[in-house]
Amino acid sequence: MTESPLDKKADIRTLRRLYQDGLLTDKAFAVASTLLRPRSAWLDWTRQILLLFGSALALAGVIFFFAYNWAAMGRYLKFLLIEAGIVACLVGSYFRGGKRLSGKVLLLSASVLVGVLLAVYGQTYQTGADAFELFTGWAVLIVGWVLISEFAGLWVIWLILLNTGAILYWQQVGNPAFSLPYESLCMVLAFLNGLALTLYEVGVKRDLEWLRGRWVRALLFAGFLVSLSIPTVDLIIDPENIERITILASIGWGVGIVAGYASYRYEIHDMIPVALVTSNICLILLIFIGKILLHEGRGETAWLFLVFTLIVLGVVSGAIFFLRETAAAMAKKMVKAQDQ
């Protein structure tokens, strides 16, 4: 038996479409909107935002407290305060429950305080460890909490720690000691963020509720694109001094652009990654055009700036028109799929 459209759960998009088609009056639309999105939902959203901002400010206050009172505090007092904060956050998270946002935020706070503890330990005993060891050790110590948290915010912070550790490793060890090209770092970051994006999409397909935030997808996809865009820009600006790894990273950028657009345009239907792909292509295109103008038109700077300005306006306008048409086509396709 096929499912009737009337048997599907109502949502705000369907409600707006019915209202635009003239099937609902103004009063009916207002009443239905209130039922779907009651005022209590907005109050809950406000409480969550205030909780997140308050937690961020409290953690920042802890960090600045140690920075300001560093010289006046003894080593035992420093460790006692930080460890007491970690234990208090863990106990509070346990009693609040891992399903509540307050419990998740307390677990995130404990994870942040672990980094503060490592920083204080390194400053107190002057271990001589490199900065990348702090971030990688931080990520290793909190990996258990990350796995059990079911909190996208903590997963993103953990991934930022891994990215930062990789960047600092290349700066402090990889490049000075082994002469690793920066393209290798870009490919490692692209692989790391791409793998995280793939796991995120698998989780979304399995209908994991804590992965429903679209901002996570946008952040991971942006990190993937930026990592591969840097070697591509280098290939455009200085094509005479390129290496094979630069070409390989640029090919990876092209593959990522095509695969990302095809996936999010025709399969997953999300405009944010499509917009990221479009803006990234526009940026690379403008860099390529600017390189040609500056290389071929030396001595005519004023005219070149005028021409390039017109080109930028044309490219941006074309991108906006393309995104608007794409969004309309995707919306029609999604509505048609819901009606079937």
C-alpha positions, 0 to 999 in steps of 0.5 A, a space after each residue: 500500500 502506497 502512503 498517501 500525502 495526507 498520512 505524512 507528518 506536517 512540516 512548515 514547508 508544506 504549510 507555506 506551500 499550501 498557503 502560497 497556493 491559496 489553499 489556506 486562509 491567513 487565519 488558518 495559516 497562523 493557527 497551523 504555524 503556531 501548532 507546528 512552532 509554538 512559542 515554547 519552542 522559541 523559548 527552548 531555543 533561547 535557553 539553549 543559545 544562552 546556555 552555550 554562550 554562558 558556558 563559553 564565557 565561563 570557560 573564557 573566564 577560567 582561562 583569563 583567570 589563570 593568565 592574570 593570576 599566574 605569578 601569584 598562584 602556587 603550582 598546587 593551587 593551579 592544579 587543584 582548581 583545574 582538576 576540581 573544575 574537571 571533576 565538577 563538570 563530569 559529576 554535573 554531566 553525569 547527574 544532568 544526563 548525557 541526553 540533555 544539552 546541559 549535560 553535554 555542555 558540561 562534558 564539553 567544558 570538562 574537555 576544554 579544561 583538560 587542555 587548560 590543565 595540559 597548558 598549565 602543566 607545560 608552563 609549570 614544569 617547562 617540559 619543552 614539549 612542542 605545541 603540536 604535542 599539546 593539541 594531539 595529546 589533548 585530543 587523545 585524552 578526551 577521545 573517550 568523552 567524544 565517543 560517548 557524548 553524542 554531541 556535535 559541538 564536542 566532535 567539532 572541537 575534537 576535529 579542530 584539535 586534530 587539524 591544529 595538531 597537524 598544522 603545528 606538526 608540519 610547522 615545527 617538525 615536518 617542514 624543518 626536519 623532513 622538508 615536507 611540502 605544504 601540499 602534503 599538509 593540505 592533503 592530510 587536512 583534506 583527508 581528515 575533514 573529508 573522512 569526518 564529512 563522510 562519517 557525518 553523512 553516514 550518521 545522517 543516513 542512519 537518522 542519528 538525531 544529534 547529527 541533524 545540524 546542517 552547520 556541521 556539514 557546512 563546516 566540514 565541507 568548507 574545511 575540505 575545500 579550503 585545504 585543497 584550494 590553497 595548492 590550486 591557487 599556487 598552481 595558478 599563480 606560479 605554474 613554473 615552479 610546481 611539483 607533482 604533489 601540487 598537481 595531485 592536490 589540484 586534481 583532488 580539488 577538482 574531484 571534490 568540487 564535482 563530487 560535492 556538487 553532484 552529491 548535494 545538488 542531486 542526492 542530499 539536496 542541501 543548498 549550503 554546500 552547493 553555495 560553498 562549491 559555487 563561491 569556491 569556483 568563483 574565487 578560483 576563476 577570479 584568481 585565474 583571470 586576475 593572473 592573466 590580466 596582471 601578467 599580460 597588461 603591465 603598465 595599464 594598471 588603471 584600465 586593468 582594475 576597471 576591467 577586473 572590477 567589471 569581471 568580478 561584478 559579472 562573475 558574482 552576479 552570475 553566481 547569484 543568479 545560478 544559486 537562485 535558480 538552483 535553489 528554486 529547482 531543488 525546492 520544486 524537486 523536493 515538493 514533488 518528491 513529498 507529493 509522490 
